[in-house]
């Protein structure tokens, strides 16, 4: 699994005639978005992902654990891009799949 984290830019920028730019936050918090990729997943993993995707879609929030550090963080998120499932070839004699999706915190 690998993740790429980005932050939503909440800045409103107003350009003035004299070349100055005034800025202010559009809203008080900056939501994070993660692009998540899983590689070499099994057929059972693919079936579980399909079931989960069909039950939550892009409309229901869920918890996602970011365990990239020693202190895992539980995130309340929603799919911002539904999962895609790609053929991952063969791993140890079994069919494998690669998944990718985007999640955004609420």
Order of alpha helices (4+ residues) and beta strands (2+ residues): beta-beta-beta-beta-alpha-beta-beta-beta
